[in-house]
Structure formats: C-alpha cells, structure tokens
Amino acid sequence: MSVLCYVIFSRSFHLLQKIFRKFFDFSADTLYNSKCRTKKEKGIKS
C-alpha cells in the first residue's frame, strides 16, 4: 500500500514539476522579451 502511494505521489509530483517548469519558462520568456523590447525601443529613441 505504501509503495502504491509513493508511486502515485512521485508521478503527480513529476507532473506538477513539468507544469510548473512550462509556466515558469513561459513567464521568463515573456519577461525577457519585454525587457529586450524596452531596451530596443530606448536604443531607437536615444
């Protein structure tokens, strides 16, 4: 019984990690892109 619980827990944890990583990567990319855009715009303006 404990082994089954462990397997279910580890699988659900892996799934949560995948979702969290995807969300984190997406947010990091958008943040990076927005920073690059503002830098480019500032460079063009100046």
N, C-alpha and C positions, 0 to 999 in steps of 0.2 A: 504493500500500500504506500509506504513512504517513498519507494523508488518511483512509483507511478506519479505521485505528487511532485517529485523532483523533476521528472521528465517534463511534465506539463508546465511547471514553473519555469524551467530553463527555456523551453520553447517560447512561451509567452514573453519572457524577458528578452530573448533574441528578437522577437517580432517588434517589441516596444523599442528596442535599440535601433532597429532598421528604420522604423517610422521616425524616431527622434532624429537620427542622422540625416535622413532625407529632408526633414523640416529644417534642421539646423543648416545644412548645406544650402538649401533654397534661400533661407533668410540671409545667410552670409553672402551669397552671390548677389542678391538684390542690394544689400548694404554696400558691397564693394562696387557694384555697377553705379549706384547713385553717387558714391564718393568720386569715382572716376569721372562721371558726367559733370559734377560740380567743378572738379579740378579743370576739366577741359573747357567748360564754359568760362571759368575765371581766366584761364590762359588766353582764350579767344578775346574776352573783353579787355584784358590788360595788354 
